[in-house]
């Protein structure tokens, strides 16, 4: 799915890509269909051709816009950055390196819990937050980012125990000098 809008650096690999779940367009498509039904009613029952045509055009625009908004939104998570592309008429592309992500969270509203989608929010240092909205399995995507951004403590457990033993010995020597 990753299109030519995302430019990966040499050696950078895509860990996940996706887009909003298509069913999230259903409320807008439903509203468009309701407007079309209203348009038919105005034309047939009320004999109001102009109002019916206006409602019909509005219904088509609302339904089509809801669908196009979903299919023209893409998200990419690489091993180095997060990317978003949104827009039906104009296109907005956002990018942030993983090193600038300070925090991440996922949320699901009631419909998201039922239909299996949610939103992952990335707090970006010195910039606007980036959101992957209405994606499937948001918790797994957040976990991927958390794993990629986690900082490992250098050294092994044995090395840190040796440091602790040395600090304890230094403390004991300092305490014996003071008393």
C-alpha positions as CSV (number, residue, x, y, z in Angstrom):
1,X,0.0,0.0,0.0
2,X,2.9,2.4,0.6
3,X,2.8,4.8,-2.3
4,X,5.3,7.1,-3.8
5,X,4.5,9.8,-1.3
6,X,6.8,8.3,1.4
7,X,10.5,8.5,0.8
8,X,12.5,6.1,2.9
9,X,16.2,6.6,3.6
10,X,18.7,4.0,2.5
11,X,18.3,1.0,4.8
12,X,15.0,2.2,6.3
13,X,12.3,-0.5,6.3
14,X,8.6,-0.4,6.7
15,X,7.4,-2.0,9.9
16,X,3.7,-1.3,9.4
17,X,1.5,0.5,7.0
18,X,-2.2,0.9,6.9
19,X,-5.1,3.3,6.5
20,X,-8.4,4.0,8.4
21,X,-10.8,1.1,8.4
22,X,-13.2,1.5,5.5
23,X,-16.2,0.9,7.7
24,X,-15.5,4.3,9.4
25,X,-16.8,6.0,6.2
26,X,-20.3,4.4,6.9
27,X,-21.7,7.3,8.9
28,X,-21.0,9.8,6.2
29,X,-22.2,7.4,3.5
30,X,-25.3,6.8,5.5
31,X,-25.9,10.5,5.8
32,X,-25.5,10.9,2.1
33,X,-28.0,8.1,1.4
34,X,-30.5,9.8,3.9
35,X,-30.1,13.0,1.9
36,X,-30.7,11.2,-1.3
37,X,-33.9,9.6,0.1
38,X,-35.0,13.1,1.2
39,X,-34.3,14.3,-2.3
40,X,-36.5,11.6,-3.8
41,X,-39.2,12.4,-1.4
42,X,-39.1,16.1,-2.2
43,X,-39.3,15.4,-5.9
44,X,-42.0,12.7,-5.9
45,X,-44.2,13.7,-2.9
46,X,-43.7,17.4,-2.6
47,X,-43.1,18.0,-6.3
48,X,-40.2,20.3,-5.4
49,X,-37.6,19.6,-8.1
50,X,-35.1,22.3,-7.1
51,X,-35.0,21.3,-3.4
52,X,-34.8,17.7,-4.4
53,X,-31.9,18.3,-6.8
54,X,-30.0,20.3,-4.2
55,X,-30.5,17.6,-1.6
56,X,-29.5,14.9,-4.1
57,X,-26.3,16.7,-5.0
58,X,-25.6,17.3,-1.3
59,X,-26.2,13.6,-0.6
60,X,-23.8,12.5,-3.3
61,X,-21.1,15.0,-2.1
62,X,-21.4,14.0,1.6
63,X,-21.3,10.2,0.9
64,X,-18.5,10.5,-1.7
65,X,-16.4,12.8,0.6
66,X,-16.7,10.4,3.5
67,X,-15.5,7.5,1.3
68,X,-12.7,9.5,-0.4
69,X,-11.4,10.8,3.0
70,X,-10.8,7.3,4.1
71,X,-9.2,5.9,1.0
72,X,-7.0,8.9,0.6
73,X,-5.5,8.6,4.1
74,X,-2.4,6.5,4.6
75,X,-0.1,5.8,7.5
76,X,3.4,4.3,7.5
77,X,5.6,3.3,10.4
78,X,9.2,2.5,9.6
79,X,12.1,1.5,11.8
80,X,13.1,5.2,11.9
81,X,10.0,7.4,11.5
82,X,6.2,7.7,11.4
83,X,4.5,9.2,8.3
84,X,0.9,10.2,7.5
85,X,-0.7,11.3,4.2
86,X,-4.2,12.9,4.3
87,X,-6.3,14.8,1.8
88,X,-8.8,14.5,-0.9
89,X,-8.3,17.7,-2.8
90,X,-5.0,19.0,-1.2
91,X,-2.5,16.6,0.3
92,X,-0.9,17.0,3.7
93,X,2.1,14.8,4.6
94,X,3.5,14.7,8.1
95,X,6.7,12.9,9.2
96,X,8.6,12.6,12.4
97,X,11.6,10.5,13.4
98,X,11.1,8.0,16.1
99,X,13.7,9.7,18.2
100,X,11.4,12.7,18.6
101,X,8.4,10.7,19.9
102,X,8.1,11.5,23.6
103,X,5.0,9.5,24.3
104,X,2.4,7.4,22.6
105,X,-1.1,6.4,23.4
106,X,-4.0,4.6,21.8
107,X,-7.7,5.1,22.3
108,X,-10.9,3.4,21.2
109,X,-14.4,4.9,21.4
110,X,-17.5,2.7,21.8
111,X,-17.8,2.1,18.0
112,X,-14.1,1.4,17.7
113,X,-14.3,-1.2,20.5
114,X,-17.2,-2.9,18.7
115,X,-15.8,-2.7,15.2
116,X,-12.1,-3.2,16.1
117,X,-10.5,0.2,15.3
118,X,-8.9,3.0,17.3
119,X,-6.5,5.9,17.2
120,X,-2.8,6.0,18.1
121,X,-1.4,9.4,19.1
122,X,2.3,10.2,19.0
123,X,3.5,13.2,21.0
124,X,6.3,14.8,19.1
125,X,9.0,16.9,20.7
126,X,8.9,20.4,19.3
127,X,6.1,19.7,16.9
128,X,2.5,18.8,16.3
129,X,1.2,15.4,17.5
130,X,0.8,12.8,14.8
131,X,-2.3,10.5,14.8
132,X,-3.0,7.2,13.1
133,X,-6.8,7.5,13.2
134,X,-9.4,4.7,13.0
135,X,-6.8,2.0,12.3
136,X,-7.3,-1.7,13.0
137,X,-5.5,-3.0,16.1
138,X,-4.2,0.3,17.5
139,X,-2.6,-1.4,20.5
140,X,-0.3,-3.5,18.4
141,X,0.8,-0.5,16.4
142,X,1.5,1.5,19.6
143,X,3.5,-1.5,20.9
144,X,5.6,-1.5,17.7
145,X,6.5,2.2,18.2
146,X,7.2,1.7,21.9
147,X,9.6,-1.2,21.1
148,X,11.4,0.9,18.5
149,X,11.7,4.0,20.8
150,X,12.6,2.2,24.0
151,X,16.1,3.0,25.2
152,X,18.0,0.0,26.5
153,X,20.2,0.4,29.6
154,X,23.8,-0.4,28.5
155,X,25.7,-3.3,30.1
156,X,24.6,-6.6,31.5
157,X,23.0,-7.4,34.9
158,X,26.3,-8.7,36.1
159,X,28.1,-5.5,35.2
160,X,25.6,-3.4,37.1
161,X,25.8,-5.7,40.2
162,X,29.6,-5.2,40.1
163,X,29.0,-1.4,40.0
164,X,26.6,-1.7,43.0
165,X,29.2,-3.8,44.9
166,X,31.9,-1.1,44.2
167,X,29.6,1.7,45.3
168,X,28.8,-0.2,48.5
169,X,32.5,-0.7,49.2
170,X,33.2,3.0,48.6
171,X,30.3,4.0,50.9
172,X,31.6,1.7,53.6
173,X,35.1,3.2,53.3
174,X,33.8,6.7,53.5
175,X,31.6,5.9,56.5
176,X,34.6,4.3,58.3
177,X,36.7,7.5,57.7
178,X,33.9,9.7,59.1
179,X,33.4,7.8,62.4
